Amino acid sequence: MTDHFWFWKTAHILSATILFGSGIAIAFFCWFGYRDAMKSRELASLRAVLRLTVIADAWLTAPAVMFQAASGIVLMKSLGWSMTSTWSAAVWGLFILVGLCWLPVVWIQIVLKREAARVSTVEALLPQFHHRFKWWFALGVPAFMAMVLLFYLMVAKPLPVNL
């Protein structure tokens, strides 16, 4: 293997770690920030959590997603793996599933941030705010499970990589 391969493989693993880690961290601090803000009635803390959630997705998650796709293609081509193999179909299918969950989550986060900025108290948040927040959490569950499965497929390679 060339140095170029090891660079791409290391960068791919690091970006996968950033993607997974930022997802867990965002879910953790947004979920608990929301719960704490609802209990304490502190709108400022809710606004801060939502603002940082949007920033974290923009600065960490989005670049990692783009890099994962690009570096995955580079690695598959470097290894001579088929882009139409069973393994590849499973990996890309899960990657797309994560994206289909994540894109609405990003939109929901932005809407929640804007809604929290418009009100003067936590009590003034409309029921739709809380409904959207439940959807935000619900979409994270299949995305998280798909990411765990992606890690397994990357490490174990239990499916054929070539046709």
N, C-alpha and C positions, 0 to 999 in steps of 0.2 A: 504494500500500500504506500502511496505517496504522502508526502507532508501535507499536500493540498487536501487529500482525503481526511486525514486526521484533524486538520483544522476545521473542515466542514462538519465532521462528526461531533467534535467537541462543541462547536458553536451551536449545532442542532440540539444537542443534549442540554446545553445551558439555556437556550431559548425555550425549550420545552419546560424546563424547570421554572423559568421566569413566568411563563404562561400559566402553568399549574399553580405556582406559588402566589402569583398576583391574584388569580381567581379565588383561591382559598382565603387570602388575606382580605380582599375586597368583600367577600361574602361575610367573613367574620366581623370586620369592623362596621360594615353597613348594617348587618342584622342586629348586632348588639347595640350599636349607636341608635338605631331606630327604636328598639325596645326601651333603652334607657331614656331616650328623649320622650317617649310616650308616658313613661312612669313619672319622670321628673318634671314634665311639661316645659322642658328647656328647648325652645325653638332654635336658639343659636347653636346648640350642639348638633341638632338635627341638620341644620343648614351646613355646618362645617363637615359633617360626615358625608353628606350627599355631594358637596363640592369636591371633597377629596376622592370620593368614589369615581366621579367622572374624570378627574385628573389622572388617577391611577390607571383607569382603562385606556385613556388616550396615550399616556406616556409609557406604560408597561405592556398592557395586554395587546393593544393594536399592533405595535411594532413586532412583538413576539409572534403573533399570528401570521403576519406577512412573511417574517423570516422563516417560520416553520415550513410554510409551503415551498418557498424558494429553496431552502437548504435540503428539504426532503427530496425534491426533484433532482438536485445536484448529486446527492448521495445515491439515489437509485440509479442514475445514469452512470456514476462512477463505478458502481458495483455490477452494472450490466443487468440489473433487475428489470423485469417486465413491468410496464406501467398498467398492464391489464391482467396481472396475476390475481389470484384469490387474495393474497396478502395485501396487495396494493388496493384492490377494491374495498377491502375491509377498512384499511387505514384511511383512505380518502373518504369513504362513506361516513366514518366516525368523525373525521375532521369537518366535513360539511354539516353533520348533525350538530356538532359543537357550535359552529358558526351560525346555524339557523336558530339555536337557542340564544347565543350571545348577542346577535344584532338587535333583537327586540329588547334584551336586557339593557343594552346601551341606551336605546331610545327611552325606555322606562326610567332609567337613572336621570337622564336629562330632564324629562318631564317632572319627575319628583323634585329635582333640584329647583326647577322654575316655580313649581307650585309652593314649595316651602318658602321661597323668596317672596312670594306675593302675599302671604298671610302675615298677620301680626302676632298670632298665638297658635300653639299646637292644636287647641280646640277648634280653631277656624279651618283646619284642614278638612277638605270634603271627603266623604266616604270613598270616592274614586281614588283618592290618594292611597288609602289603606288597601283597596282592592288591587291597585297597580303594584303596590309593594308585595302583596301575596303572589302575584304573577311573577314578579322579579325573582322571588325566592324559588317558586315552583320551576321556573325555567332553568335555574341553576342546578337542580338535582340531576336531570338527564345529562346536562353538559359535564358535570363532575364525574358521573359514572362513565361517560364516553371517554373522558380524559384518562381515567384509570385504565380502561380497556386499551386505549392507545399506548400507554406506557407498557402494558403487558405485551402487546403486539410488537412494539419496538424492541423489547428486550428478548422475548422468548421466540419470536418468529415461528409460531405454531402452524402457520399456513404456508403453502408453497409461494415462493417469491418469483418464480419463473414459470411460464406456461410449458 
